[in-house]
Amino acid sequence: MKIDFGYDAAFLKQGKHVKVIWDSKNVINGHTLIVGKSGMGKTYTLVQMITQIAEQAMRAGKPFR
């Protein structure tokens, strides 16, 4: 399962578009830490992650609950 986080901000400052993708098949462990100040988009990021997981589960015929 892959989750697309968008583009790496450090590379965007250099004018490069480098995607940040979490791939469950290639990670050492499944943990993810999301930190930031209030209003930085933590909840939005979680909603996007859950949405992508649910869509991929539905496409694979595995209900997401």
All heavy atoms as TSV, in Angstrom:
chain	resi	resn	atom	element	x	y	z
A	1	MET	N	N	0.841	-1.159	0.000
A	1	MET	CA	C	0.000	0.000	0.000
A	1	MET	C	C	0.895	1.234	0.000
A	1	MET	O	O	1.884	1.283	0.712
A	1	MET	CB	C	-0.876	-0.019	1.244
A	1	MET	CG	C	-1.766	1.174	1.343
A	1	MET	SD	S	-3.022	1.032	2.616
A	1	MET	CE	C	-3.792	-0.493	2.155
A	2	LYS	N	N	0.540	2.212	-0.796
A	2	LYS	CA	C	1.320	3.440	-0.877
A	2	LYS	C	C	0.463	4.631	-0.493
A	2	LYS	O	O	-0.709	4.703	-0.841
A	2	LYS	CB	C	1.852	3.643	-2.289
A	2	LYS	CG	C	2.852	2.597	-2.723
A	2	LYS	CD	C	3.365	2.869	-4.099
A	2	LYS	CE	C	4.343	1.781	-4.521
A	2	LYS	NZ	N	4.913	2.044	-5.832
A	3	ILE	N	N	1.075	5.553	0.237
A	3	ILE	CA	C	0.407	6.799	0.592
A	3	ILE	C	C	1.252	7.946	0.055
A	3	ILE	O	O	2.443	8.052	0.357
A	3	ILE	CB	C	0.231	6.936	2.115
A	3	ILE	CG1	C	-0.635	5.804	2.645
A	3	ILE	CG2	C	-0.370	8.288	2.460
A	3	ILE	CD1	C	-0.754	5.762	4.142
A	4	ASP	N	N	0.642	8.796	-0.739
A	4	ASP	CA	C	1.308	9.934	-1.348
A	4	ASP	C	C	1.142	11.150	-0.437
A	4	ASP	O	O	0.042	11.628	-0.211
A	4	ASP	CB	C	0.679	10.198	-2.716
A	4	ASP	CG	C	1.348	11.323	-3.469
A	4	ASP	OD1	O	2.195	12.027	-2.885
A	4	ASP	OD2	O	1.029	11.502	-4.646
A	5	PHE	N	N	2.264	11.652	0.100
A	5	PHE	CA	C	2.232	12.811	0.985
A	5	PHE	C	C	2.405	14.125	0.230
A	5	PHE	O	O	2.377	15.184	0.830
A	5	PHE	CB	C	3.342	12.707	2.034
A	5	PHE	CG	C	3.048	11.726	3.122
A	5	PHE	CD1	C	3.599	10.465	3.100
A	5	PHE	CD2	C	2.230	12.067	4.182
A	5	PHE	CE1	C	3.335	9.554	4.116
A	5	PHE	CE2	C	1.957	11.165	5.200
A	5	PHE	CZ	C	2.512	9.911	5.156
A	6	GLY	N	N	2.647	14.060	-1.057
A	6	GLY	CA	C	2.872	15.285	-1.826
A	6	GLY	C	C	4.346	15.452	-2.130
A	6	GLY	O	O	5.046	14.475	-2.388
A	7	TYR	N	N	4.821	16.694	-2.050
A	7	TYR	CA	C	6.203	16.990	-2.416
A	7	TYR	C	C	7.031	17.385	-1.207
A	7	TYR	O	O	6.539	18.002	-0.267
A	7	TYR	CB	C	6.244	18.118	-3.448
A	7	TYR	CG	C	5.619	17.723	-4.757
A	7	TYR	CD1	C	4.320	18.097	-5.070
A	7	TYR	CD2	C	6.316	16.955	-5.677
A	7	TYR	CE1	C	3.726	17.721	-6.272
A	7	TYR	CE2	C	5.742	16.566	-6.873
A	7	TYR	CZ	C	4.454	16.956	-7.162
A	7	TYR	OH	O	3.879	16.567	-8.341
A	8	ASP	N	N	8.320	17.037	-1.239
A	8	ASP	CA	C	9.251	17.373	-0.175
A	8	ASP	C	C	9.516	18.879	-0.193
A	8	ASP	O	O	10.010	19.418	-1.190
A	8	ASP	CB	C	10.555	16.592	-0.387
A	8	ASP	CG	C	11.538	16.752	0.743
A	8	ASP	OD1	O	11.706	17.878	1.249
A	8	ASP	OD2	O	12.155	15.738	1.112
A	9	ALA	N	N	9.179	19.558	0.899
A	9	ALA	CA	C	9.298	21.015	0.967
A	9	ALA	C	C	10.745	21.488	0.802
A	9	ALA	O	O	10.982	22.541	0.214
A	9	ALA	CB	C	8.728	21.531	2.287
A	10	ALA	N	N	11.703	20.726	1.306
A	10	ALA	CA	C	13.104	21.115	1.191
A	10	ALA	C	C	13.534	21.178	-0.275
A	10	ALA	O	O	14.267	22.081	-0.682
A	10	ALA	CB	C	13.992	20.161	1.969
A	11	PHE	N	N	13.056	20.229	-1.084
A	11	PHE	CA	C	13.410	20.221	-2.499
A	11	PHE	C	C	12.618	21.268	-3.279
A	11	PHE	O	O	13.106	21.815	-4.262
A	11	PHE	CB	C	13.194	18.834	-3.108
A	11	PHE	CG	C	14.249	17.846	-2.698
A	11	PHE	CD1	C	13.963	16.855	-1.776
A	11	PHE	CD2	C	15.520	17.901	-3.238
A	11	PHE	CE1	C	14.926	15.938	-1.382
A	11	PHE	CE2	C	16.501	16.992	-2.863
A	11	PHE	CZ	C	16.205	16.004	-1.925
A	12	LEU	N	N	11.384	21.536	-2.842
A	12	LEU	CA	C	10.580	22.561	-3.521
A	12	LEU	C	C	11.271	23.918	-3.466
A	12	LEU	O	O	11.221	24.688	-4.426
A	12	LEU	CB	C	9.182	22.663	-2.901
A	12	LEU	CG	C	8.187	21.592	-3.288
A	12	LEU	CD1	C	6.891	21.766	-2.514
A	12	LEU	CD2	C	7.894	21.627	-4.789
A	13	LYS	N	N	11.936	24.200	-2.349
A	13	LYS	CA	C	12.670	25.468	-2.215
A	13	LYS	C	C	13.795	25.561	-3.237
A	13	LYS	O	O	14.209	26.653	-3.597
A	13	LYS	CB	C	13.232	25.606	-0.800
A	13	LYS	CG	C	12.167	25.817	0.247
A	13	LYS	CD	C	12.766	25.901	1.635
A	13	LYS	CE	C	11.679	26.048	2.680
A	13	LYS	NZ	N	12.221	26.067	4.044
A	14	GLN	N	N	14.285	24.413	-3.694
A	14	GLN	CA	C	15.359	24.367	-4.691
A	14	GLN	C	C	14.800	24.281	-6.110
A	14	GLN	O	O	15.544	24.166	-7.072
A	14	GLN	CB	C	16.261	23.168	-4.433
A	14	GLN	CG	C	16.920	23.168	-3.079
A	14	GLN	CD	C	17.635	21.856	-2.798
A	14	GLN	OE1	O	17.821	21.012	-3.670
A	14	GLN	NE2	N	18.058	21.683	-1.553
A	15	GLY	N	N	13.470	24.308	-6.222
A	15	GLY	CA	C	12.837	24.218	-7.530
A	15	GLY	C	C	12.686	22.798	-8.049
A	15	GLY	O	O	12.400	22.594	-9.220
A	16	LYS	N	N	12.887	21.812	-7.175
A	16	LYS	CA	C	12.777	20.413	-7.569
A	16	LYS	C	C	11.474	19.835	-7.011
A	16	LYS	O	O	11.068	20.169	-5.907
A	16	LYS	CB	C	13.962	19.602	-7.034
A	16	LYS	CG	C	15.305	20.088	-7.537
A	16	LYS	CD	C	16.427	19.320	-6.887
A	16	LYS	CE	C	17.788	19.886	-7.277
A	16	LYS	NZ	N	18.874	19.228	-6.551
A	17	HIS	N	N	10.843	18.959	-7.774
A	17	HIS	CA	C	9.599	18.322	-7.348
A	17	HIS	C	C	9.874	16.856	-7.040
A	17	HIS	O	O	9.875	16.009	-7.928
A	17	HIS	CB	C	8.528	18.456	-8.434
A	17	HIS	CG	C	8.070	19.855	-8.611
A	17	HIS	ND1	N	8.749	20.769	-9.380
A	17	HIS	CD2	C	7.013	20.504	-8.095
A	17	HIS	CE1	C	8.121	21.921	-9.337
A	17	HIS	NE2	N	7.052	21.792	-8.564
A	18	VAL	N	N	10.131	16.579	-5.750
A	18	VAL	CA	C	10.435	15.225	-5.303
A	18	VAL	C	C	9.255	14.730	-4.469
A	18	VAL	O	O	8.936	15.295	-3.426
A	18	VAL	CB	C	11.738	15.188	-4.467
A	18	VAL	CG1	C	11.999	13.789	-3.940
A	18	VAL	CG2	C	12.908	15.696	-5.292
A	19	LYS	N	N	8.591	13.678	-4.936
A	19	LYS	CA	C	7.436	13.122	-4.242
A	19	LYS	C	C	7.859	12.414	-2.959
A	19	LYS	O	O	8.915	11.794	-2.901
A	19	LYS	CB	C	6.710	12.096	-5.123
A	19	LYS	CG	C	5.919	12.691	-6.240
A	19	LYS	CD	C	4.612	13.164	-5.708
A	19	LYS	CE	C	3.529	13.033	-6.751
A	19	LYS	NZ	N	2.242	13.383	-6.179
A	20	VAL	N	N	7.011	12.516	-1.938
A	20	VAL	CA	C	7.199	11.784	-0.690
A	20	VAL	C	C	6.109	10.721	-0.655
A	20	VAL	O	O	4.926	11.035	-0.575
A	20	VAL	CB	C	7.087	12.714	0.535
A	20	VAL	CG1	C	7.226	11.916	1.823
A	20	VAL	CG2	C	8.132	13.820	0.459
A	21	ILE	N	N	6.525	9.465	-0.743
A	21	ILE	CA	C	5.579	8.352	-0.786
A	21	ILE	C	C	5.961	7.331	0.280
A	21	ILE	O	O	7.105	6.895	0.363
A	21	ILE	CB	C	5.568	7.685	-2.176
A	21	ILE	CG1	C	5.104	8.702	-3.218
A	21	ILE	CG2	C	4.680	6.447	-2.181
A	21	ILE	CD1	C	5.177	8.218	-4.641
A	22	TRP	N	N	4.988	6.975	1.114
A	22	TRP	CA	C	5.164	5.933	2.122
A	22	TRP	C	C	4.675	4.642	1.499
A	22	TRP	O	O	3.527	4.539	1.101
A	22	TRP	CB	C	4.357	6.290	3.377
A	22	TRP	CG	C	4.473	5.321	4.496
A	22	TRP	CD1	C	5.401	5.336	5.484
A	22	TRP	CD2	C	3.613	4.208	4.761
A	22	TRP	NE1	N	5.171	4.296	6.347
A	22	TRP	CE2	C	4.077	3.588	5.923
A	22	TRP	CE3	C	2.501	3.681	4.117
A	22	TRP	CZ2	C	3.473	2.465	6.458
A	22	TRP	CZ3	C	1.905	2.556	4.653
A	22	TRP	CH2	C	2.389	1.966	5.816
A	23	ASP	N	N	5.548	3.654	1.402
A	23	ASP	CA	C	5.216	2.372	0.791
A	23	ASP	C	C	5.330	1.270	1.840
A	23	ASP	O	O	6.423	0.979	2.332
A	23	ASP	CB	C	6.159	2.093	-0.379
A	23	ASP	CG	C	5.798	0.860	-1.169
A	23	ASP	OD1	O	4.949	0.069	-0.715
A	23	ASP	OD2	O	6.369	0.682	-2.249
A	24	SER	N	N	4.197	0.668	2.202
A	24	SER	CA	C	4.187	-0.332	3.270
A	24	SER	C	C	5.055	-1.541	2.962
A	24	SER	O	O	5.481	-2.243	3.875
A	24	SER	CB	C	2.756	-0.784	3.565
A	24	SER	OG	O	2.195	-1.450	2.454
A	25	LYS	N	N	5.342	-1.786	1.708
A	25	LYS	CA	C	6.162	-2.947	1.342
A	25	LYS	C	C	7.654	-2.671	1.502
A	25	LYS	O	O	8.452	-3.595	1.514
A	25	LYS	CB	C	5.874	-3.362	-0.100
A	25	LYS	CG	C	4.478	-3.898	-0.278
A	25	LYS	CD	C	4.240	-4.326	-1.705
A	25	LYS	CE	C	2.812	-4.831	-1.872
A	25	LYS	NZ	N	2.518	-5.205	-3.248
A	26	ASN	N	N	8.035	-1.387	1.606
A	26	ASN	CA	C	9.453	-1.039	1.655
A	26	ASN	C	C	9.888	-0.337	2.929
A	26	ASN	O	O	11.005	0.162	3.004
A	26	ASN	CB	C	9.810	-0.146	0.460
A	26	ASN	CG	C	9.659	-0.872	-0.849
A	26	ASN	OD1	O	10.013	-2.031	-0.959
A	26	ASN	ND2	N	9.122	-0.207	-1.840
A	27	VAL	N	N	9.040	-0.298	3.943
A	27	VAL	CA	C	9.416	0.380	5.185
A	27	VAL	C	C	9.979	-0.611	6.192
A	27	VAL	O	O	9.654	-1.803	6.163
A	27	VAL	CB	C	8.217	1.144	5.805
A	27	VAL	CG1	C	7.779	2.271	4.905
A	27	VAL	CG2	C	7.075	0.226	6.131
A	28	ILE	N	N	10.808	-0.126	7.072
A	28	ILE	CA	C	11.374	-0.975	8.122
A	28	ILE	C	C	10.308	-1.276	9.165
A	28	ILE	O	O	10.195	-2.379	9.657
A	28	ILE	CB	C	12.602	-0.294	8.764
A	28	ILE	CG1	C	13.708	-0.179	7.717
A	28	ILE	CG2	C	13.085	-1.062	9.985
A	28	ILE	CD1	C	14.889	0.657	8.152
A	29	ASN	N	N	9.524	-0.262	9.514
A	29	ASN	CA	C	8.382	-0.460	10.406
A	29	ASN	C	C	7.250	0.438	9.905
A	29	ASN	O	O	7.446	1.316	9.090
A	29	ASN	CB	C	8.728	-0.192	11.877
A	29	ASN	CG	C	9.058	1.249	12.141
A	29	ASN	OD1	O	8.332	2.153	11.742
A	29	ASN	ND2	N	10.161	1.490	12.824
A	30	GLY	N	N	6.070	0.216	10.404
A	30	GLY	CA	C	4.904	0.933	9.890
A	30	GLY	C	C	4.551	2.202	10.630
A	30	GLY	O	O	3.469	2.741	10.436
A	31	HIS	N	N	5.449	2.695	11.469
A	31	HIS	CA	C	5.146	3.867	12.269
A	31	HIS	C	C	5.329	5.154	11.478
A	31	HIS	O	O	6.218	5.264	10.651
A	31	HIS	CB	C	6.029	3.907	13.516
A	31	HIS	CG	C	5.793	2.764	14.420
A	31	HIS	ND1	N	6.664	1.711	14.518
A	31	HIS	CD2	C	4.773	2.485	15.259
A	31	HIS	CE1	C	6.196	0.843	15.392
A	31	HIS	NE2	N	5.044	1.278	15.850
A	32	THR	N	N	4.464	6.110	11.769
A	32	THR	CA	C	4.557	7.427	11.157
A	32	THR	C	C	4.316	8.461	12.240
A	32	THR	O	O	3.409	8.313	13.053
A	32	THR	CB	C	3.493	7.602	10.054
A	32	THR	OG1	O	3.699	6.593	9.074
A	32	THR	CG2	C	3.598	8.946	9.392
A	33	LEU	N	N	5.119	9.506	12.263
A	33	LEU	CA	C	4.963	10.587	13.229
A	33	LEU	C	C	4.595	11.849	12.471
A	33	LEU	O	O	5.275	12.225	11.516
A	33	LEU	CB	C	6.270	10.802	14.003
A	33	LEU	CG	C	6.315	11.982	14.972
A	33	LEU	CD1	C	5.318	11.755	16.114
A	33	LEU	CD2	C	7.719	12.163	15.504
A	34	ILE	N	N	3.511	12.468	12.883
A	34	ILE	CA	C	3.078	13.718	12.259
A	34	ILE	C	C	3.083	14.784	13.341
A	34	ILE	O	O	2.349	14.676	14.326
A	34	ILE	CB	C	1.675	13.583	11.637
A	34	ILE	CG1	C	1.691	12.498	10.571
A	34	ILE	CG2	C	1.208	14.914	11.067
A	34	ILE	CD1	C	0.345	12.184	9.985
A	35	VAL	N	N	3.936	15.769	13.181
A	35	VAL	CA	C	4.058	16.842	14.165
A	35	VAL	C	C	3.975	18.196	13.477
A	35	VAL	O	O	4.226	18.313	12.283
A	35	VAL	CB	C	5.377	16.746	14.972
A	35	VAL	CG1	C	5.438	15.489	15.792
A	35	VAL	CG2	C	6.564	16.815	14.046
A	36	GLY	N	N	3.630	19.193	14.228
A	36	GLY	CA	C	3.594	20.552	13.696
A	36	GLY	C	C	2.772	21.443	14.597
A	36	GLY	O	O	2.039	20.984	15.470
A	37	LYS	N	N	2.910	22.734	14.361
A	37	LYS	CA	C	2.149	23.714	15.123
A	37	LYS	C	C	0.681	23.636	14.754
A	37	LYS	O	O	0.306	23.071	13.724
A	37	LYS	CB	C	2.654	25.121	14.812
A	37	LYS	CG	C	4.043	25.408	15.279
A	37	LYS	CD	C	4.409	26.834	14.929
A	37	LYS	CE	C	5.822	27.172	15.334
A	37	LYS	NZ	N	6.163	28.554	14.972
A	38	SER	N	N	-0.128	24.253	15.586
A	38	SER	CA	C	-1.553	24.348	15.315
A	38	SER	C	C	-1.768	25.029	13.964
A	38	SER	O	O	-1.129	26.042	13.656
A	38	SER	CB	C	-2.222	25.164	16.426
A	38	SER	OG	O	-3.594	25.291	16.181
A	39	GLY	N	N	-2.632	24.429	13.149
A	39	GLY	CA	C	-2.935	25.021	11.849
A	39	GLY	C	C	-1.995	24.632	10.727
A	39	GLY	O	O	-2.102	25.150	9.614
A	40	MET	N	N	-1.076	23.708	10.986
A	40	MET	CA	C	-0.088	23.318	9.968
A	40	MET	C	C	-0.579	22.198	9.046
A	40	MET	O	O	0.093	21.877	8.081
A	40	MET	CB	C	1.229	22.883	10.630
A	40	MET	CG	C	1.927	23.986	11.394
A	40	MET	SD	S	2.421	25.377	10.382
A	40	MET	CE	C	3.671	24.640	9.385
A	41	GLY	N	N	-1.741	21.596	9.353
A	41	GLY	CA	C	-2.291	20.590	8.458
A	41	GLY	C	C	-2.146	19.151	8.915
A	41	GLY	O	O	-2.229	18.234	8.101
A	42	LYS	N	N	-1.941	18.933	10.202
A	42	LYS	CA	C	-1.797	17.558	10.707
A	42	LYS	C	C	-3.070	16.756	10.498
A	42	LYS	O	O	-3.018	15.637	9.995
A	42	LYS	CB	C	-1.417	17.577	12.190
A	42	LYS	CG	C	-0.079	18.240	12.491
A	42	LYS	CD	C	0.230	18.278	13.966
A	42	LYS	CE	C	-0.787	19.046	14.781
A	42	LYS	NZ	N	-0.861	20.479	14.556
A	43	THR	N	N	-4.197	17.319	10.878
A	43	THR	CA	C	-5.467	16.613	10.707
A	43	THR	C	C	-5.764	16.411	9.230
A	43	THR	O	O	-6.204	15.335	8.815
A	43	THR	CB	C	-6.616	17.388	11.389
A	43	THR	OG1	O	-6.301	17.515	12.775
A	43	THR	CG2	C	-7.943	16.679	11.217
A	44	TYR	N	N	-5.505	17.408	8.419
A	44	TYR	CA	C	-5.704	17.293	6.969
A	44	TYR	C	C	-4.860	16.144	6.420
A	44	TYR	O	O	-5.340	15.337	5.624
A	44	TYR	CB	C	-5.325	18.607	6.280
A	44	TYR	CG	C	-5.384	18.526	4.780
A	44	TYR	CD1	C	-6.589	18.658	4.112
A	44	TYR	CD2	C	-4.235	18.304	4.025
A	44	TYR	CE1	C	-6.658	18.567	2.734
A	44	TYR	CE2	C	-4.289	18.209	2.661
A	44	TYR	CZ	C	-5.504	18.340	2.009
A	44	TYR	OH	O	-5.566	18.244	0.649
A	45	THR	N	N	-3.616	16.056	6.855
A	45	THR	CA	C	-2.727	14.985	6.398
A	45	THR	C	C	-3.276	13.620	6.797
A	45	THR	O	O	-3.279	12.684	5.981
A	45	THR	CB	C	-1.310	15.181	6.973
A	45	THR	OG1	O	-0.800	16.435	6.504
A	45	THR	CG2	C	-0.374	14.062	6.558
A	46	LEU	N	N	-3.749	13.488	8.034
A	46	LEU	CA	C	-4.327	12.217	8.478
A	46	LEU	C	C	-5.553	11.839	7.649
A	46	LEU	O	O	-5.717	10.680	7.264
A	46	LEU	CB	C	-4.702	12.286	9.954
A	46	LEU	CG	C	-3.537	12.236	10.925
A	46	LEU	CD1	C	-4.014	12.550	12.335
A	46	LEU	CD2	C	-2.864	10.882	10.874
A	47	VAL	N	N	-6.406	12.818	7.365
A	47	VAL	CA	C	-7.589	12.551	6.544
A	47	VAL	C	C	-7.175	12.080	5.157
A	47	VAL	O	O	-7.741	11.135	4.611
A	47	VAL	CB	C	-8.505	13.791	6.468
A	47	VAL	CG1	C	-9.584	13.627	5.411
A	47	VAL	CG2	C	-9.120	14.092	7.817
A	48	GLN	N	N	-6.167	12.717	4.576
A	48	GLN	CA	C	-5.683	12.315	3.252
A	48	GLN	C	C	-5.114	10.898	3.288
A	48	GLN	O	O	-5.333	10.108	2.372
A	48	GLN	CB	C	-4.630	13.308	2.743
A	48	GLN	CG	C	-5.169	14.691	2.480
A	48	GLN	CD	C	-6.296	14.672	1.478
A	48	GLN	OE1	O	-6.175	14.113	0.398
A	48	GLN	NE2	N	-7.408	15.292	1.840
A	49	MET	N	N	-4.374	10.575	4.348
A	49	MET	CA	C	-3.807	9.227	4.478
A	49	MET	C	C	-4.916	8.182	4.561
A	49	MET	O	O	-4.880	7.174	3.853
A	49	MET	CB	C	-2.921	9.139	5.724
A	49	MET	CG	C	-1.641	9.916	5.642
A	49	MET	SD	S	-0.751	9.955	7.216
A	49	MET	CE	C	-0.353	8.231	7.429
A	50	ILE	N	N	-5.891	8.428	5.421
A	50	ILE	CA	C	-6.987	7.474	5.600
A	50	ILE	C	C	-7.788	7.330	4.312
A	50	ILE	O	O	-8.184	6.215	3.934
A	50	ILE	CB	C	-7.877	7.899	6.784
A	50	ILE	CG1	C	-7.074	7.761	8.078
A	50	ILE	CG2	C	-9.160	7.082	6.845
A	50	ILE	CD1	C	-7.701	8.444	9.274
A	51	THR	N	N	-8.006	8.423	3.613
A	51	THR	CA	C	-8.733	8.381	2.349
A	51	THR	C	C	-8.002	7.512	1.329
A	51	THR	O	O	-8.610	6.675	0.658
A	51	THR	CB	C	-8.930	9.802	1.787
A	51	THR	OG1	O	-9.678	10.565	2.737
A	51	THR	CG2	C	-9.648	9.787	0.458
A	52	GLN	N	N	-6.696	7.700	1.223
A	52	GLN	CA	C	-5.916	6.905	0.273
A	52	GLN	C	C	-5.925	5.423	0.653
A	52	GLN	O	O	-6.033	4.558	-0.215
A	52	GLN	CB	C	-4.481	7.430	0.201
A	52	GLN	CG	C	-4.379	8.770	-0.496
A	52	GLN	CD	C	-2.946	9.243	-0.608
A	52	GLN	OE1	O	-2.069	8.495	-1.038
A	52	GLN	NE2	N	-2.709	10.478	-0.216
A	53	ILE	N	N	-5.816	5.132	1.941
A	53	ILE	CA	C	-5.849	3.740	2.388
A	53	ILE	C	C	-7.199	3.114	2.051
A	53	ILE	O	O	-7.278	1.995	1.536
A	53	ILE	CB	C	-5.565	3.648	3.902
A	53	ILE	CG1	C	-4.111	4.014	4.180
A	53	ILE	CG2	C	-5.887	2.253	4.433
A	53	ILE	CD1	C	-3.803	4.225	5.651
A	54	ALA	N	N	-8.287	3.837	2.336
A	54	ALA	CA	C	-9.633	3.324	2.061
A	54	ALA	C	C	-9.839	3.090	0.568
A	54	ALA	O	O	-10.401	2.067	0.169
A	54	ALA	CB	C	-10.682	4.285	2.597
A	55	GLU	N	N	-9.390	4.033	-0.271
A	55	GLU	CA	C	-9.543	3.879	-1.724
A	55	GLU	C	C	-8.783	2.670	-2.231
A	55	GLU	O	O	-9.281	1.905	-3.063
A	55	GLU	CB	C	-9.081	5.147	-2.434
A	55	GLU	CG	C	-10.022	6.317	-2.253
A	55	GLU	CD	C	-9.469	7.621	-2.801
A	55	GLU	OE1	O	-8.274	7.662	-3.190
A	55	GLU	OE2	O	-10.224	8.609	-2.822
A	56	GLN	N	N	-7.563	2.480	-1.748
A	56	GLN	CA	C	-6.768	1.337	-2.184
A	56	GLN	C	C	-7.377	0.027	-1.700
A	56	GLN	O	O	-7.366	-0.970	-2.421
A	56	GLN	CB	C	-5.328	1.479	-1.687
A	56	GLN	CG	C	-4.575	2.595	-2.382
A	56	GLN	CD	C	-3.177	2.772	-1.855
A	56	GLN	OE1	O	-2.462	1.798	-1.627
A	56	GLN	NE2	N	-2.780	4.015	-1.655
A	57	ALA	N	N	-7.918	0.018	-0.485
A	57	ALA	CA	C	-8.565	-1.186	0.041
A	57	ALA	C	C	-9.795	-1.536	-0.782
A	57	ALA	O	O	-10.030	-2.706	-1.098
A	57	ALA	CB	C	-8.937	-0.982	1.510
A	58	MET	N	N	-10.580	-0.519	-1.141
A	58	MET	CA	C	-11.777	-0.764	-1.955
A	58	MET	C	C	-11.405	-1.318	-3.324
A	58	MET	O	O	-12.036	-2.246	-3.818
A	58	MET	CB	C	-12.591	0.528	-2.095
A	58	MET	CG	C	-13.327	0.901	-0.820
A	58	MET	SD	S	-14.174	2.487	-0.884
A	58	MET	CE	C	-15.086	2.376	-2.393
A	59	ARG	N	N	-10.357	-0.757	-3.943
A	59	ARG	CA	C	-9.920	-1.243	-5.259
A	59	ARG	C	C	-9.451	-2.695	-5.175
A	59	ARG	O	O	-9.583	-3.456	-6.116
A	59	ARG	CB	C	-8.815	-0.355	-5.826
A	59	ARG	CG	C	-9.315	0.929	-6.419
A	59	ARG	CD	C	-8.260	1.596	-7.274
A	59	ARG	NE	N	-7.050	1.938	-6.548
A	59	ARG	CZ	C	-6.801	3.096	-5.954
A	59	ARG	NH1	N	-7.712	4.051	-5.990
A	59	ARG	NH2	N	-5.674	3.327	-5.333
A	60	ALA	N	N	-8.871	-3.052	-4.028
A	60	ALA	CA	C	-8.378	-4.419	-3.836
A	60	ALA	C	C	-9.475	-5.366	-3.376
A	60	ALA	O	O	-9.220	-6.547	-3.172
A	60	ALA	CB	C	-7.235	-4.413	-2.827
A	61	GLY	N	N	-10.683	-4.833	-3.183
A	61	GLY	CA	C	-11.802	-5.666	-2.757
A	61	GLY	C	C	-11.774	-6.007	-1.279
A	61	GLY	O	O	-12.389	-6.966	-0.838
A	62	LYS	N	N	-11.032	-5.211	-0.510
A	62	LYS	CA	C	-10.935	-5.433	0.927
A	62	LYS	C	C	-11.603	-4.245	1.626
A	62	LYS	O	O	-11.082	-3.137	1.589
A	62	LYS	CB	C	-9.484	-5.532	1.370
A	62	LYS	CG	C	-8.748	-6.672	0.698
A	62	LYS	CD	C	-7.292	-6.657	1.074
A	62	LYS	CE	C	-6.558	-7.767	0.343
A	62	LYS	NZ	N	-5.134	-7.724	0.581
A	63	PRO	N	N	-12.723	-4.482	2.282
A	63	PRO	CA	C	-13.411	-3.367	2.926
A	63	PRO	C	C	-12.577	-2.740	4.028
A	63	PRO	O	O	-11.887	-3.430	4.776
A	63	PRO	CB	C	-14.685	-3.994	3.494
A	63	PRO	CG	C	-14.442	-5.446	3.502
A	63	PRO	CD	C	-13.405	-5.738	2.467
A	64	PHE	N	N	-12.603	-1.441	4.091
A	64	PHE	CA	C	-11.857	-0.680	5.087
A	64	PHE	C	C	-12.833	-0.189	6.141
A	64	PHE	O	O	-13.788	0.509	5.847
A	64	PHE	CB	C	-11.153	0.507	4.417
A	64	PHE	CG	C	-10.350	1.353	5.353
A	64	PHE	CD1	C	-9.138	0.921	5.823
A	64	PHE	CD2	C	-10.823	2.583	5.770
A	64	PHE	CE1	C	-8.374	1.696	6.682
A	64	PHE	CE2	C	-10.079	3.377	6.631
A	64	PHE	CZ	C	-8.854	2.923	7.086
A	65	ARG	N	N	-12.632	-0.583	7.385
A	65	ARG	CA	C	-13.550	-0.188	8.471
A	65	ARG	C	C	-12.807	0.448	9.579
A	65	ARG	O	O	-11.745	0.217	9.894
A	65	ARG	CB	C	-14.314	-1.415	8.982
A	65	ARG	CG	C	-15.161	-1.993	7.919
A	65	ARG	CD	C	-15.807	-3.242	8.394
A	65	ARG	NE	N	-16.302	-3.913	7.183
A	65	ARG	CZ	C	-16.849	-5.051	7.192
A	65	ARG	NH1	N	-17.012	-5.707	8.300
A	65	ARG	NH2	N	-17.289	-5.614	6.090
